[in-house]
Amino acid sequence: MQQPTDLSGVLDALAPLRPPSAPFIVGITGAVAAGKSVFAGQLAEALSARGERVESVSTDGFLMTNARLAELGLTDRKGFPESYDHTALARALTEIRLGPSTFPAYSHITYDVDETLARRIDPPDVLILEGLALRRPETGPAKLLDALIYIDAEEADLEAWYVARFLGFWAAAEDDPQSFYFRFRHMDEAAVTGLARMVWAQVNLKNLREHIVDARAVADLVIRKGADHAILTLETSGAA
C-alpha cells in the first residue's frame, strides 16, 4: 500500500520551472507499476490544496488500439515507444496551451483504448501527464513539457509491485467476463503469479532498460522510492 506523502519538496522543486502563463505541463514517467498514476493523484491533490486548477491525464490513452497493434504486428510491443501515437499526443499538448483539447483514455480492465472515456479539457493551471511515452525530453511530445519527473525504484521492488497489481486485476475479474484478466481465471494464483513474472521480465523490464530509464538522466526531478512506495530522496536537474 502506498503511504501518505509530503510533497512540499516536490512543489518547491517544480516552482522555478513554471512558465509565465498557464498551463504548467508536468510529465511523470518511470517503469510500469512505479506508481505514476497514484503519484499524479497525490500531486494533483497537493496543488489543488494551494488553489490550483489541476487536470491529470495519461499517455496510455495515446496507445494504438489493440486492433491497430495487431495489424502492425506490435501486440507484443505494447508500451514500447513504437506502440504510441506520438503525433496525437504532441497535438493534444500543443492544443491545451491555446484552448480546449481532447485527451483519449485507456481502460486497464479491457486492456485497450476506450473511446467512451475520452475527456474534453479546458486549459487548467496545471496539467499533469503521466505515462511511459515521455522517455526523451529533447524530442517528440516530451519537449512540450515544462517539467519532467522520473519515479525511480529498485527493479526488484518494481517487479513486486507489478505482480501485486496483476494479481489484483486477476482477482477482480472473477465475475467480470469483460475484463482482459478474465481469461486467466482458470489458473490458480501460483500460475498467475508465474505469468505475471514472465510478462514483467520479457516485456516491462526490457522496456525499462532499453527505453524508459533514458528519461532518468534528463529529468528535472528524480524521485527515488523505497519498497513501501515512500519517497527516499529527491534529486533535481538530472543529478541522478
C-alpha positions as CSV (number, residue, x, y, z in Angstrom):
1,M,0.0,0.0,0.0
2,Q,1.3,3.4,-0.9
3,Q,1.8,5.7,2.1
4,P,0.6,9.3,2.6
5,T,3.3,11.6,1.1
6,D,4.5,15.1,2.0
7,L,5.1,16.7,-1.4
8,S,6.3,20.1,-0.2
9,G,9.8,19.3,-1.5
10,V,8.4,18.3,-4.9
11,L,6.4,21.5,-5.2
12,D,9.4,23.6,-4.3
13,A,11.5,21.9,-7.0
14,L,8.8,22.4,-9.6
15,A,8.2,26.1,-8.8
16,P,11.2,27.5,-10.8
17,L,10.2,25.5,-13.9
18,R,6.8,27.1,-14.2
19,P,6.2,29.2,-17.3
20,P,4.8,32.7,-17.1
21,S,1.4,31.6,-18.5
22,A,-0.8,28.6,-17.8
23,P,-1.0,25.7,-18.2
24,F,2.1,24.4,-16.5
25,I,2.5,21.0,-18.0
26,V,4.2,18.4,-15.8
27,G,5.2,15.0,-17.0
28,I,5.6,12.0,-14.7
29,T,7.4,8.9,-16.1
30,G,9.0,5.7,-14.8
31,A,8.6,2.0,-15.1
32,V,5.4,0.1,-15.3
33,A,4.0,-0.2,-11.8
34,A,6.2,2.5,-10.4
35,G,3.2,4.3,-9.0
36,K,2.9,7.0,-11.6
37,S,-0.9,7.4,-11.6
38,V,-1.0,7.3,-7.8
39,F,1.7,9.9,-7.5
40,A,0.0,12.0,-10.1
41,G,-3.1,12.0,-8.0
42,Q,-1.2,13.0,-4.9
43,L,0.5,15.8,-6.8
44,A,-2.9,17.0,-8.1
45,E,-4.3,17.0,-4.6
46,A,-1.3,18.9,-3.2
47,L,-1.6,21.5,-6.0
48,S,-5.4,21.8,-5.6
49,A,-4.9,22.5,-1.9
50,R,-3.0,25.6,-2.9
51,G,-5.9,26.8,-5.1
52,E,-4.7,25.5,-8.4
53,R,-7.0,24.2,-11.1
54,V,-5.5,20.8,-12.0
55,E,-6.2,18.2,-14.6
56,S,-4.4,14.8,-14.8
57,V,-4.2,12.6,-17.9
58,S,-2.3,9.6,-19.0
59,T,-0.2,8.7,-22.1
60,D,-2.0,5.4,-22.0
61,G,-4.8,6.9,-24.0
62,F,-2.4,7.6,-26.8
63,L,-1.5,3.9,-27.2
64,M,-2.7,2.5,-30.5
65,T,-5.7,0.3,-30.2
66,N,-5.3,-3.4,-29.8
67,A,-6.7,-3.9,-33.3
68,R,-4.2,-1.5,-34.8
69,L,-1.3,-3.0,-32.9
70,A,-2.3,-6.4,-34.2
71,E,-2.4,-5.0,-37.8
72,L,1.1,-3.7,-37.4
73,G,2.5,-6.8,-35.6
74,L,3.1,-4.9,-32.5
75,T,0.9,-6.7,-30.0
76,D,3.9,-7.9,-28.0
77,R,5.4,-4.4,-28.1
78,K,2.6,-2.6,-26.3
79,G,4.0,0.1,-24.1
80,F,7.2,0.3,-26.2
81,P,7.8,3.6,-28.0
82,E,6.5,2.4,-31.3
83,S,3.1,1.5,-29.8
84,Y,2.1,5.1,-29.2
85,D,0.6,7.7,-31.5
86,H,3.2,10.4,-30.6
87,T,1.7,12.8,-33.2
88,A,-1.7,12.8,-31.5
89,L,-0.1,13.3,-28.1
90,A,2.0,16.2,-29.3
91,R,-1.1,17.7,-30.9
92,A,-3.1,17.5,-27.7
93,L,-0.3,19.1,-25.6
94,T,0.0,21.9,-28.2
95,E,-3.8,22.5,-28.3
96,I,-4.2,22.6,-24.5
97,R,-1.9,25.7,-24.3
98,L,-4.3,27.5,-26.7
99,G,-7.7,26.2,-25.7
100,P,-9.8,23.1,-25.1
101,S,-8.2,19.8,-26.1
102,T,-9.5,16.2,-26.2
103,F,-7.5,13.5,-24.4
104,P,-8.3,9.9,-25.1
105,A,-8.2,7.3,-22.3
106,Y,-7.3,3.7,-21.7
107,S,-9.1,1.0,-19.7
108,H,-6.9,-1.2,-17.6
109,I,-9.9,-3.6,-17.3
110,T,-10.4,-4.2,-21.0
111,Y,-6.7,-3.6,-21.7
112,D,-7.5,-1.3,-24.6
113,V,-8.2,2.4,-25.5
114,D,-11.8,3.2,-24.6
115,E,-13.4,6.0,-26.7
116,T,-16.1,6.4,-24.2
117,L,-13.6,7.6,-21.6
118,A,-12.1,10.4,-23.7
119,R,-12.2,13.8,-22.0
120,R,-12.5,17.3,-23.4
121,I,-10.4,19.5,-21.2
122,D,-10.2,23.3,-20.9
123,P,-6.7,24.7,-20.2
124,P,-6.1,24.3,-16.4
125,D,-3.5,26.0,-14.2
126,V,-1.5,22.7,-14.1
127,L,-1.8,19.7,-16.5
128,I,-0.2,16.5,-15.1
129,L,0.7,14.0,-17.8
130,E,1.8,10.6,-16.5
131,G,2.9,7.6,-18.5
132,L,5.6,5.7,-20.4
133,A,5.9,7.7,-23.6
134,L,8.0,10.5,-22.1
135,R,11.4,9.0,-22.4
136,R,13.3,11.7,-24.4
137,P,12.6,15.3,-23.4
138,E,14.7,16.6,-26.3
139,T,12.4,15.1,-29.0
140,G,8.8,14.2,-29.6
141,P,5.9,15.1,-27.2
142,A,8.1,15.3,-24.2
143,K,9.8,18.5,-25.5
144,L,6.3,20.1,-25.0
145,L,6.6,19.6,-21.2
146,D,7.6,22.3,-18.8
147,A,8.9,19.8,-16.2
148,L,9.6,16.1,-16.2
149,I,9.6,13.9,-13.1
150,Y,11.1,10.4,-13.1
151,I,10.0,7.9,-10.5
152,D,12.8,5.6,-9.7
153,A,13.0,2.4,-7.6
154,E,14.9,-0.9,-7.4
155,E,14.0,-3.3,-10.1
156,A,13.0,-6.0,-7.6
157,D,10.5,-3.6,-6.0
158,L,9.1,-2.7,-9.4
159,E,8.6,-6.4,-10.2
160,A,6.9,-7.0,-6.8
161,W,4.5,-4.0,-7.4
162,Y,3.7,-5.2,-10.9
163,V,2.9,-8.8,-9.8
164,A,0.7,-7.5,-7.0
165,R,-1.2,-5.2,-9.4
166,F,-1.6,-8.1,-11.9
167,L,-3.0,-10.3,-9.2
168,G,-5.3,-7.6,-8.1
169,F,-6.8,-7.3,-11.6
170,W,-7.0,-11.1,-11.8
171,A,-8.9,-11.4,-8.6
172,A,-11.3,-8.5,-9.5
173,A,-12.1,-10.3,-12.8
174,E,-13.6,-13.3,-11.2
175,D,-17.2,-12.3,-12.1
176,D,-16.4,-9.9,-15.0
177,P,-16.2,-11.6,-18.4
178,Q,-15.5,-8.2,-20.0
179,S,-12.2,-7.9,-18.1
180,F,-9.0,-8.7,-20.0
181,Y,-7.9,-10.7,-16.9
182,F,-11.0,-12.9,-17.0
183,R,-9.1,-15.2,-19.5
184,F,-6.7,-16.1,-16.7
185,R,-9.4,-17.1,-14.1
186,H,-9.0,-20.8,-14.9
187,M,-5.4,-20.5,-13.5
188,D,-4.6,-20.8,-9.8
189,E,-2.8,-18.0,-8.0
190,A,0.6,-19.6,-8.3
191,A,0.3,-20.0,-12.1
192,V,-0.9,-16.4,-12.4
193,T,2.0,-15.2,-10.3
194,G,4.3,-17.0,-12.7
195,L,2.7,-15.5,-15.7
196,A,3.0,-12.0,-14.2
197,R,6.7,-12.5,-13.5
198,M,7.2,-13.7,-17.1
199,V,5.4,-10.7,-18.5
200,W,7.5,-8.5,-16.3
201,A,10.8,-10.0,-17.4
202,Q,10.1,-10.3,-21.1
203,V,8.2,-7.1,-21.6
204,N,8.2,-4.5,-18.9
205,L,11.8,-4.9,-17.6
206,K,13.0,-5.0,-21.2
207,N,11.2,-1.8,-22.0
208,L,12.5,-0.2,-18.8
209,R,16.1,-1.0,-19.5
210,E,16.0,-0.2,-23.3
211,H,13.8,2.9,-23.3
212,I,12.1,4.2,-20.2
213,V,15.2,4.6,-18.0
214,D,16.7,7.1,-20.5
215,A,14.5,9.8,-19.0
216,R,16.1,9.5,-15.6
217,A,19.3,11.3,-16.6
218,V,17.5,14.2,-18.2
219,A,14.5,14.6,-15.8
220,D,14.1,17.8,-13.9
221,L,13.3,15.8,-10.8
222,V,14.1,12.2,-9.9
223,I,12.0,10.7,-7.1
224,R,13.6,7.7,-5.5
225,K,11.1,5.4,-3.8
226,G,11.6,2.6,-1.3
227,A,9.9,-0.8,-1.2
228,D,6.8,0.7,0.6
229,H,6.5,3.5,-2.0
230,A,7.7,6.1,0.4
231,I,9.9,8.8,-1.1
232,L,13.6,8.3,-0.1
233,T,15.3,11.1,-2.0
234,L,14.6,13.9,-4.4
235,E,17.3,14.8,-7.0
236,T,16.9,17.8,-9.2
237,S,18.3,18.9,-12.6
238,G,19.2,15.4,-13.9
239,A,21.6,14.9,-11.0
240,A,20.7,11.2,-10.9
